[in-house]
Amino acid sequence: MFLKLSTPKLKFPSNIPPWLSFPGCYFSFSYANTLRLKPKTSISPPPLDDFEEKIGFLKKNLQPDNLIRVLDKTQDSNSAVKIFKWAALQKSFNHDADTYYHIILKLGLAGSVKEMDHFCLNLARDSCVGSGEALASLVHTFVRHSRLNEAIRVLGNMTSCGFNPSVDVFNDLLGALAGKTDFRHVLFVYKEMVKGGIVPTVATLNSLLEVLFETNRIELGLNQFRRMRKKGCSPNVRTFEIVLKGLLLNGRVDDAMLILQEMLELRCQPDLSFYTCIIPLVCRENRLEEGMQLFRQMRAADLVPNSVICSEMVHCLCMNLHLDDATNILEEMMDIGEIPPVDSFVDVVNGFCEAERYNEAICFLENNCDNLISPHKALLEGCCKAGKFFLGKGLLEKMSERGIADCDSWNILLRWICENAGINKAYELLGRMIIRSVVSDSGTYAALVVGSCNLNRYKDALDLFYYIRCKFWVLDSKCYSRLVEGLCNLEKIEEAVEAYYYMSKSRCPLEVTTFNLLIKAVCDVGKVDEAIKLRSLAYYSGTSCSTSTYVSIMRALHKSERAKDVLVMLSQMVIGHCEVDAEAYCILIRSMCALNRFKDCALFCKLMISEGLMPDSDTLYDLFSCLTIHSQLHLVSNDICKIISRMEILDSTMFSMLINGLWKEGCQNEARNLLDSMLERGWVPDATTHALFIGSNVNGVTCRGAPTYENSMDEDNVGSILAEALGK
C-alpha cells in the first residue's frame, strides 16, 4: 500500500517533552557509510541540477535505491521532501524502511525536527519491514554526528509507537548525553528505558552516574552507586573512575578514599584511562599514600605513566619532601624517552631547598637540567630566602658562564641585597649586570626602590619611580606598597596618591593595610573627595577595601558635616560585603542626629546592640539628646537598660536627662527603674527629677511602683534618700 504524505495530520508524541524542541543546525556529510537495510541493484543517476530533472529521471527508474541516490544528492531538504512525497503518490511504488531512513536523516541533519517527527510516525504507521531497525539506526547515526536532540526525538517516537529499542540504543544515547547536556535529557531517556522494561547494564548506570556527579547530585550519585548490585550490575573500572572523579572534584575526599580502598580490596584491575584520570586528582588533594599506592600498582601492571601523571606525582612527593622518590620517577621518565616538564624539575629543586639540602639541589641541576633556566632560578630564590648569599652568588656566576642567567636571575639576587644588605651593595651588583651586558628591567628598578625605602631615602625612591613611569613599567605589589606606605608616613600624601593613580591604571593591586593607610592619610588632610575617588579605583585595580577603608571616609564626611553622604558610603560598604563595626555605627548614629532623623538614630542603635556592640559616650549623648528633644526616647526604652547594664560611662546628668525624658513621654516604669539604677551608683538626682517623682511630699514617693505609708516604721528607701539629699 502507499500513503499520500501531503495531507496527513499527525499528532506529536506526548511522551517527548517540549523542551527537546530547539532548532538544529544544518550539518552536511557524506552518506557513504550510512546503513543500507536492503541493498538492491540499481543504476547510477546522471548528474541532476534541478527538481524537474530529478523527477524525470525517477519516472523512468523509480526504485528505492535510485530514490535514495537522488535524495542523497539533493542538498535542499525541502526539495528532498517534495521528491519523497511525489514518489509516495506513484501507484507502482511503496516507500520502504530504507527510503524513510534517508529522508528522516536528511531532515534531522537540517534541523527540521518537526517534519522529521512526522516521517518517523509515518514509518511506524506504514508497518514497513525493518522499521524498528531503521529507527534504531537513526538514533546511532544522530549520536555519531552529535545531533543529540534529534536522536532523543527519534527514540521518543520509537517508544510512543510501540517499538522496544535494545539496551545498546539507550546506552549509546546515554553515553553521548553524559557531559554534553542537562539532566532532564538524561532523565527522559532513562525513564523511557524503565517504561520499556529494558534491564540496565553497567554501561547504562555508568552514564547515569556520570551525569549525576557532573550536575552536583552527589548524594543521589552515591545512592545509585550503592544500589548497582541490586539492579544486577557489578561496578567495573569505569564505574569507580566516574565515582572517584565526581567525589574528588566536589571536595568529598574522604568518601573518595573509602571507595578507592573498596576498589583495591575487590582486586579490580584499572586501565591506563583510570590511572590518568584519578592519580592527578588524588595528588592534588595531597593524598600521597593513596597516590603512591596507585602509582606502584600501575607500574606493576607494566603500564607506562604519561607526563601528566608523573608531574602531579612528583609535585605531591616534593610537597611532602619525599625527594628521593620524586627524583626516581623523573629518572624513569627519562629512561623511557619521556621528557619531564620543566615544572617537575622546579618542584624537585624547591623540595631540596625546603629540606635545606642545597648541595644535593646543585648536583641534581648539574646532572639533569644543566641548561634549564627555571630550575636554576628556583635554587637561586631558595638560597636567598635562606640567607645563603654567597651560595646564591656563586650559582649566579655559574649561570652567567653558561649563558643562562637572564635579567630575572640577576634581579632575584639584587632584590635580596636591597632588602637585607643595603643599597650600596645593590648598586655594585647593578654595575656587574651592566658589565655583562644584562639589560635591566622593571624588576631591577623595583628592587632598587625597595632598597631606597628601607633606608628612608624616599626622594631616591621617587626618582626611581618616575623613571619607571617614563618607561611605562609597573612595580610589583610588595614594592608598590612599601613606597606608598613610606610616603604616607612621611606625610608626602600627594606623591603617594600620584603613585596610586599610576599603578591603578595598570591594574596593579595595593595591599589592604597600605591602602587603608593611604585613605586615612588623605582624609586626615581634609581631602575626603579625593579619598572617595581613590576608593572607586580600588575595584578597577583589584585592591580590596575593608571596613577601615569605609570608616575613615565616613569619619571624614561626618567631620565635614556631610551627613547625607555618610549614608551613601554605608550603602557602598554593604555592597562591598564589609562588616559594619562599632565606630561605623557610632558615625551613622551621630550623622542621623545631625539630620534630626530620630527614627534612623534609634534603628542604628538597635542594630548595634543586637550585634553585641556598644556606642561610646559622645555618641550616646548625641543620641539621647536628639531623642529627648523630639520626645522619642520611647523608641529605645528597651535598649537603655541594656546599655546601662553593660556600660559604666553614663553620668548623673545623662541619667537625669533620660529619667525626665521617659517620664514626660509616659514611660513612668522605665523612668523609675532608671532612678533606682542611678541611686545604686551613688548619684543624687537633681531637683527637677526629684519633683517629678515626689513633688512636695517626700513620703508619697513610690519605689518600683510600690506605695509607701506615713506610719510605716520602715521608711521608703528612695524617698528617704531624696529627702536627705534635698535637706528636708
DOFI-683598 format. One line per field, with one value per residue (C-alpha): x, y, z; residue in one letter. Coordinates in pm, whole numbers. Layout:
BEGIN
x <- [X/...];
y <- [Y/...];
z <- [Z/...];
residuo <- [A/...];
***
This chain:
BEGIN
x <- [0/104/27/-27/204/87/-221/-171/-246/-19/-21/313/409/301/587/855/888/854/1193/1357/1233/1512/1643/1907/2190/2238/2510/2616/2826/2885/2626/2872/2876/2504/2319/2156/1894/1810/2080/1947/2096/2027/2170/2356/2157/2323/2421/2096/2077/1710/1390/1230/1533/1532/1162/1215/1491/1284/980/1183/1381/1164/1314/1407/1780/1752/1529/1783/2062/1860/1776/2143/2236/1963/2116/1794/1584/1257/1324/1407/1072/889/1064/984/616/599/729/464/189/311/85/365/589/584/833/1033/1233/1540/1380/1225/1564/1729/1460/1442/1820/1832/1562/1727/2065/1898/1733/1376/1278/901/884/1130/885/603/806/907/538/457/732/577/222/317/443/741/965/1263/1100/1234/1584/1573/1472/1738/1996/1885/1949/2301/2369/2249/2459/2762/2718/2649/2286/2162/1834/1735/1845/1627/1325/1365/1391/1075/893/1008/878/550/483/534/889/1124/1478/1758/1967/2250/2041/1976/2338/2468/2247/2306/2681/2668/2444/2674/2875/2709/2360/2147/1999/1647/1753/1921/1624/1385/1590/1632/1258/1182/1414/1243/895/1003/1114/1472/1714/2007/2365/2678/2724/2374/2436/2782/2631/2368/2632/2847/2561/2460/2810/2858/2537/2643/2384/2645/2423/2196/2501/2637/2295/2281/2633/2541/2230/2406/2426/2054/2000/2210/2520/2865/3077/3359/3672/3482/3228/3497/3663/3336/3255/3607/3639/3300/3379/3728/3615/3340/3566/3445/3799/3739/3445/3659/3940/3696/3564/3919/4010/3692/3804/4151/4008/3797/4124/3981/4242/4233/4332/4550/4248/4164/4516/4544/4224/4248/4617/4645/4323/4445/4780/4616/4440/4784/4685/5037/4990/4696/4865/5179/4972/4801/5128/5301/5003/5019/5389/5336/5084/5351/5151/5362/5262/5232/5379/5062/5068/5441/5433/5146/5312/5644/5475/5296/5613/5813/5546/5589/5971/5988/6261/6432/6106/6047/6389/6343/6022/6194/6479/6232/6062/6390/6494/6187/6246/5975/6084/5961/5802/6025/5786/5878/6246/6144/5936/6234/6465/6208/6182/6559/6557/6270/6469/6784/6968/7131/7432/7203/6997/7311/7408/7055/7075/7413/7307/6960/6891/7221/7082/6730/6679/6369/6517/6830/6613/6424/6752/6869/6546/6581/6934/6822/6525/6759/7005/7277/7406/7743/7596/7346/7618/7827/7527/7456/7818/7793/7466/7632/7922/7678/7477/7152/7145/6880/6773/6526/6811/7010/6700/6647/6985/6956/6621/6760/7056/6825/6605/6887/7235/7192/7159/7532/7599/7296/7447/7770/7575/7396/7735/7826/7500/7593/7942/7788/7553/7243/6967/6783/6405/6121/6217/6564/6433/6166/6442/6624/6301/6272/6632/6582/6264/6442/6691/6412/6563/6223/6347/6564/6274/6050/6310/6330/5951/5933/6186/5976/5670/5852/5929/5561/5671/5490/5611/5532/5269/5512/5742/5442/5303/5638/5666/5312/5341/5669/5534/5227/5437/5644/5320/5407/5040/5035/5323/5157/4831/5026/5183/4842/4681/4957/4958/4577/4576/4796/4552/4817/4662/4776/4799/4489/4669/4864/4552/4376/4679/4658/4283/4325/4614/4413/4112/4328/4441/4078/4061/3765/3650/3995/3963/3624/3781/4066/3817/3628/3952/4011/3779/3933/4285/4197/4265/4044/3853/3800/3585/3867/3858/3494/3516/3796/3586/3268/3455/3584/3239/3083/3356/3282/2912/2815/2581/2381/2698/2766/2458/2582/2911/2721/2543/2879/3009/2719/2757/3126/3032/3227/3126/2980/3184/3123/3286/3086/2763/2863/2932/2597/2409/2574/2518/2148/2130/2274/1996/1732/1636/1548/1393/1714/1911/1705/1728/2107/2128/1911/2115/2435/2317/2173/2524/2676/2830/2805/2823/3077/2979/2978/2753/2518/2494/2409/2160/1976/1978/1826/1557/1482/1435/1188/1024/1118/1312/1047/1192/1496/1339/1405/1765/1852/1862/2095/2326/2332/2397/2695/2849/2998/3025/2684/2699/2430/2347/2268/2066/1863/1803/1680/1461/1296/1251/1095/865/736/671/459/716/698/802/1114/1190/1158/1391/1648/1616/1691/1996/2111/2077/2256/2555/2554/2436/2181/1906/1866/1568/1375/1398/1304/998/876/862/751/654/628/551/854/655/436/718/699/979/939/566/512/323/470/280/329/306/536/836/1048/1070/1076/1436/1409/1202/1437/1741/1572/1462/1808/1968/1735/1784/1427];
y <- [0/362/678/1030/1232/1577/1584/1374/1535/1360/1404/1476/1206/1321/1149/1372/1682/2019/2141/1896/2109/2352/2448/2223/2345/2220/1959/1813/1499/1203/929/664/491/512/189/9/-225/-399/-337/-367/-345/-9/221/537/852/1111/1446/1630/2001/2081/1934/1861/1671/1457/1379/1299/1055/885/846/607/446/464/216/259/257/516/733/716/820/1117/1217/1196/1432/1682/1942/2129/1940/2100/1971/1628/1620/1714/1432/1188/1286/1267/911/821/923/689/385/146/249/197/352/110/149/245/543/660/630/864/1133/1133/1154/1443/1637/1575/1695/2004/2080/2025/1831/1871/1737/1469/1361/1328/1096/886/834/760/498/328/357/208/-101/-127/-426/-326/-8/-64/-135/178/398/241/300/665/705/565/785/1104/1022/962/1309/1477/1557/1455/1648/1464/1129/1185/1271/961/750/913/834/473/416/602/383/61/-25/-154/-36/-259/-166/-76/205/352/309/474/778/798/776/1066/1273/1232/1551/1723/1811/1883/1629/1649/1491/1201/1156/1141/871/670/686/562/272/189/215/-22/-279/-271/-408/-165/-273/-142/96/235/302/443/707/788/817/1042/1286/1282/1374/1633/1807/1806/1547/1382/1202/1073/951/768/615/487/351/156/13/-114/-473/-472/-399/-697/-497/-505/-187/-202/9/279/294/353/614/808/794/880/1165/1305/1290/1438/1726/1809/1809/1476/1349/1119/950/907/741/492/393/373/125/-68/-91/-210/-473/-607/-651/-452/-404/-40/57/345/574/523/600/905/1047/955/978/1353/1425/1229/1407/1750/1669/1586/1227/1098/747/667/829/622/307/363/459/139/-68/97/25/-336/-377/-264/47/347/671/980/1320/1441/1154/1191/1567/1554/1264/1449/1767/1579/1395/1717/1890/1614/1615/1262/1385/1053/905/1217/1202/830/900/1166/927/656/905/999/633/556/863/1078/1439/1560/1904/2183/2240/1897/1993/2315/2115/1895/2195/2367/2048/2033/2398/2334/2046/2263/2014/2276/2073/1794/2052/2172/1815/1749/2053/1961/1602/1656/2012/2187/2435/2494/2844/2791/2525/2739/3039/2825/2731/3092/3205/2926/3037/3398/3307/3106/3394/3196/3492/3354/3026/3222/3450/3152/2994/3317/3331/2974/3060/3361/3150/2904/3185/3103/3397/3640/3967/3791/3582/3893/4060/3773/3836/4211/4216/4016/4254/4557/4409/4282/4414/4774/4991/5040/4669/4663/4927/4723/4425/4651/4754/4389/4347/4633/4492/4159/4347/4243/4493/4599/4593/4695/4422/4572/4917/4777/4615/4949/5121/4872/4932/5309/5278/5060/5342/5607/5760/5835/6108/5848/5604/5865/5940/5569/5552/5844/5668/5351/5554/5708/5357/5257/4981/4878/4793/4461/4473/4446/4721/4938/4900/4980/5300/5422/5331/5520/5829/5833/5803/6099/6290/6304/6244/6395/6176/5866/5946/6002/5656/5503/5659/5538/5184/5163/5233/4928/4723/4662/4598/4771/4574/4625/4766/5010/5117/5188/5391/5594/5656/5767/5995/6161/6205/6346/6632/6714/6570/6339/6372/6257/5959/5869/5880/5657/5407/5398/5298/5010/4769/4851/4787/4475/4643/4513/4753/4668/4812/5052/5198/5298/5407/5654/5812/5813/5977/6250/6305/6341/6582/6786/6792/6585/6353/6252/6133/5907/5706/5677/5540/5295/5159/5113/4941/4693/4627/4558/4295/4475/4437/4743/4782/4983/5301/5290/5257/5549/5769/5671/5748/6089/6171/6088/6302/6592/6543/6511/6170/6029/5706/5623/5704/5454/5195/5206/5192/4878/4715/4796/4648/4339/4268/4294/4638/4944/5313/5543/5818/6101/5902/5818/6183/6287/6003/6064/6441/6404/6163/6375/6691/6510/6322/5989/5821/5551/5419/5292/5244/4869/4926/5181/4915/4700/4998/5083/4724/4692/5039/5248/5570/5723/6013/6164/6434/6176/5972/6276/6357/6004/5988/6322/6240/5899/6036/6310/6051/5843/5572/5602/5244/5278/5612/5460/5174/5423/5619/5304/5234/5591/5570/5234/5407/5666/5959/6210/6326/6695/6897/6857/6481/6483/6692/6450/6164/6310/6671/6840/6520/6305/6036/5982/5853/5502/5260/5031/5110/5002/5254/5383/5469/5755/5537/5267/5201/5119/5435/5413/5380/5614/5869/5890/5932/6206/6382/6365/6490/6788/6876/6814];
z <- [0/-37/155/34/255/156/375/689/1024/1268/1642/1807/2059/2402/2582/2426/2644/2465/2589/2346/2057/1980/1637/1489/1268/914/911/575/547/315/322/202/540/626/688/392/519/189/-76/-430/-777/-941/-1200/-1106/-1184/-1405/-1251/-1187/-1123/-1067/-934/-1273/-1399/-1085/-1121/-1488/-1403/-1135/-1361/-1569/-1285/-973/-733/-363/-434/-712/-496/-215/-451/-571/-213/-117/-400/-310/-82/-9/244/119/-233/-91/89/-233/-418/-138/-138/-517/-503/-244/-490/-763/-786/-868/-575/-199/40/249/571/366/197/523/692/442/438/822/840/595/782/1118/998/852/1188/1062/1372/1349/993/1095/1367/1113/894/1196/1274/909/904/1204/1066/728/913/680/725/937/1073/1424/1296/1080/1373/1595/1324/1306/1679/1638/1334/1500/1806/1584/1436/1775/1687/2029/2020/1701/1848/2156/1941/1726/2041/2177/1852/1871/2221/2157/1851/2043/1940/2210/2134/2251/2552/2313/2165/2509/2616/2300/2354/2730/2680/2436/2663/2964/2996/2700/2811/3115/3349/3207/2878/3055/3285/2986/2811/3132/3204/2854/2921/3251/3097/2820/3075/2947/3206/3252/3208/3374/3081/3141/3508/3440/3210/3472/3745/3530/3477/3844/3959/3685/3792/4161/4265/4484/4734/4460/4268/4573/4633/4275/4309/4623/4455/4143/4263/4343/3974/3878/3788/3942/3932/3682/3642/3458/3742/4002/3780/3747/4119/4238/3992/4092/4462/4432/4210/4460/4764/4906/4951/5249/5076/4765/4962/5118/4775/4641/4915/4836/4473/4571/4806/4517/4324/4037/3764/3649/3297/3180/3146/3514/3632/3404/3550/3918/4014/3935/4128/4430/4422/4400/4726/4873/4948/4899/5039/4813/4515/4561/4605/4270/4102/4219/4110/3771/3729/3845/3563/3313/3226/3128/3305/3092/3171/3347/3597/3657/3702/3953/4137/4155/4278/4557/4660/4673/4881/5134/5096/4953/4723/4651/4521/4315/4151/4082/3891/3682/3606/3498/3267/3104/3073/2861/2645/2807/2861/3203/3217/3343/3635/3771/3790/3965/4216/4300/4345/4568/4772/4821/4932/5172/5320/5326/5104/4884/4774/4655/4467/4289/4197/4073/3845/3707/3635/3494/3379/3325/3073/3205/3347/3565/3800/3848/3935/4185/4356/4348/4517/4774/4859/4902/5121/5345/5361/5182/4985/4886/4767/4558/4427/4320/4148/3960/3839/3708/3535/3373/3250/3091/2935/3115/3356/3232/3390/3622/3762/3849/3991/4238/4400/4362/4542/4833/4865/4861/5134/5355/5274/5168/4861/4809/4754/4529/4303/4293/4165/3919/3786/3725/3536/3308/3252/3145/2910/3102/3025/3340/3351/3584/3834/3860/3944/4175/4380/4399/4511/4797/4894/4899/5106/5360/5417/5422/5109/4961/4731/4560/4563/4397/4132/4054/4042/3799/3577/3588/3493/3198/3075/3125/3360/3676/4024/4185/4458/4750/4623/4538/4891/5051/4852/4928/5295/5332/5155/5380/5695/5578/5501/5131/5053/4703/4592/4741/4558/4240/4267/4338/4031/3802/3937/3933/3561/3521/3736/4000/4345/4660/4985/5201/5505/5289/5105/5436/5545/5223/5260/5622/5533/5255/5485/5764/5539/5460/5108/5158/4795/4687/4921/4768/4423/4537/4676/4346/4169/4410/4229/3892/4019/4217/4553/4833/5056/5421/5697/5789/5438/5467/5830/5751/5475/5686/5973/5741/5589/5934/6038/5725/5818/5515/5698/5389/5216/5516/5420/5062/5188/5410/5102/4928/5239/5239/4865/4925/5189/5460/5822/5995/6313/6630/6502/6180/6379/6602/6299/6149/6471/6513/6145/6174/6486/6289/6032/6307/6170/6509/6376/6192/6507/6703/6426/6409/6788/6796/6519/6704/7033/6862/6728/7074/7014/7236/7142/7303/7547/7289/7058/7344/7442/7085/7052/7379/7330/6983/7101/7409/7203/6975/7266/7108/7390/7400/7071/7265/7607/7599/7489/7758/8029/7815/7766/8136/8241/8008/8032/8310/8117/8194/8437/8660/8406/8137/8387/8477/8111/8042/8354/8278/7911/7971/8241/8012/7737/7976/8040/8420/8496/8282/8449/8798/8703/8581/8906/9105/8888/8939/9316/9325/9169/9447/9232/9359/9121/9059/9182/8856/8869/9238/9170/8904/9150/9485/9427/9772/9964/10014/10193/9886/9671/9532/9472/9170/9176/9541/9767/10095/10412/10659/10966/10843/11063/10756/10554/10176/10057/9759/9948/10242/10022/9821/10133/10283/9963/9941/10307/10408];
residuo <- [M/F/L/K/L/S/T/P/K/L/K/F/P/S/N/I/P/P/W/L/S/F/P/G/C/Y/F/S/F/S/Y/A/N/T/L/R/L/K/P/K/T/S/I/S/P/P/P/L/D/D/F/E/E/K/I/G/F/L/K/K/N/L/Q/P/D/N/L/I/R/V/L/D/K/T/Q/D/S/N/S/A/V/K/I/F/K/W/A/A/L/Q/K/S/F/N/H/D/A/D/T/Y/Y/H/I/I/L/K/L/G/L/A/G/S/V/K/E/M/D/H/F/C/L/N/L/A/R/D/S/C/V/G/S/G/E/A/L/A/S/L/V/H/T/F/V/R/H/S/R/L/N/E/A/I/R/V/L/G/N/M/T/S/C/G/F/N/P/S/V/D/V/F/N/D/L/L/G/A/L/A/G/K/T/D/F/R/H/V/L/F/V/Y/K/E/M/V/K/G/G/I/V/P/T/V/A/T/L/N/S/L/L/E/V/L/F/E/T/N/R/I/E/L/G/L/N/Q/F/R/R/M/R/K/K/G/C/S/P/N/V/R/T/F/E/I/V/L/K/G/L/L/L/N/G/R/V/D/D/A/M/L/I/L/Q/E/M/L/E/L/R/C/Q/P/D/L/S/F/Y/T/C/I/I/P/L/V/C/R/E/N/R/L/E/E/G/M/Q/L/F/R/Q/M/R/A/A/D/L/V/P/N/S/V/I/C/S/E/M/V/H/C/L/C/M/N/L/H/L/D/D/A/T/N/I/L/E/E/M/M/D/I/G/E/I/P/P/V/D/S/F/V/D/V/V/N/G/F/C/E/A/E/R/Y/N/E/A/I/C/F/L/E/N/N/C/D/N/L/I/S/P/H/K/A/L/L/E/G/C/C/K/A/G/K/F/F/L/G/K/G/L/L/E/K/M/S/E/R/G/I/A/D/C/D/S/W/N/I/L/L/R/W/I/C/E/N/A/G/I/N/K/A/Y/E/L/L/G/R/M/I/I/R/S/V/V/S/D/S/G/T/Y/A/A/L/V/V/G/S/C/N/L/N/R/Y/K/D/A/L/D/L/F/Y/Y/I/R/C/K/F/W/V/L/D/S/K/C/Y/S/R/L/V/E/G/L/C/N/L/E/K/I/E/E/A/V/E/A/Y/Y/Y/M/S/K/S/R/C/P/L/E/V/T/T/F/N/L/L/I/K/A/V/C/D/V/G/K/V/D/E/A/I/K/L/R/S/L/A/Y/Y/S/G/T/S/C/S/T/S/T/Y/V/S/I/M/R/A/L/H/K/S/E/R/A/K/D/V/L/V/M/L/S/Q/M/V/I/G/H/C/E/V/D/A/E/A/Y/C/I/L/I/R/S/M/C/A/L/N/R/F/K/D/C/A/L/F/C/K/L/M/I/S/E/G/L/M/P/D/S/D/T/L/Y/D/L/F/S/C/L/T/I/H/S/Q/L/H/L/V/S/N/D/I/C/K/I/I/S/R/M/E/I/L/D/S/T/M/F/S/M/L/I/N/G/L/W/K/E/G/C/Q/N/E/A/R/N/L/L/D/S/M/L/E/R/G/W/V/P/D/A/T/T/H/A/L/F/I/G/S/N/V/N/G/V/T/C/R/G/A/P/T/Y/E/N/S/M/D/E/D/N/V/G/S/I/L/A/E/A/L/G/K];
***
